[in-house]
Amino acid sequence: MAKTKRVIMKVRYNDGTVDKFSFNRNEDDVNLTGRFQQAAESNFLVMELEDRLLAIPMHSIRSIQISPKPGKLAPTVMRNVTRIQ
């Protein structure tokens, strides 16, 4: 049986506000980056919360940060990048 990891997703909106979400991800789940690419193409980030669905328009999102990063990344992801000031 695959182990699960708790993942934190930070969504920063164009107006500067930030939402944080957490979810469990199977360690062998290689589809996480693919799901985010599909969300960008569909124009909405849709999440199932405890008692409702939340759809956030992608045009209102400045950035999405996932921690820890998935083990397997899509070919379009630039690897081994260092942020500098």
Sequence and secondary structure as in RCSB ss.txt:
>XXXX:A:sequence
MAKTKRVIMKVRYNDGTVDKFSFNRNEDDVNLTGRFQQAAESNFLVMELEDRLLAIPMHSIRSIQISPKPGKLAP
TVMRNVTRIQ
>XXXX:A:secstr
   EEEEEEEEEETTS EEEEEEEEETT   HHHHHHHHHHHTEEEEE SSSEEEEEGGGEEEEEEES  SS  T
TS  S     
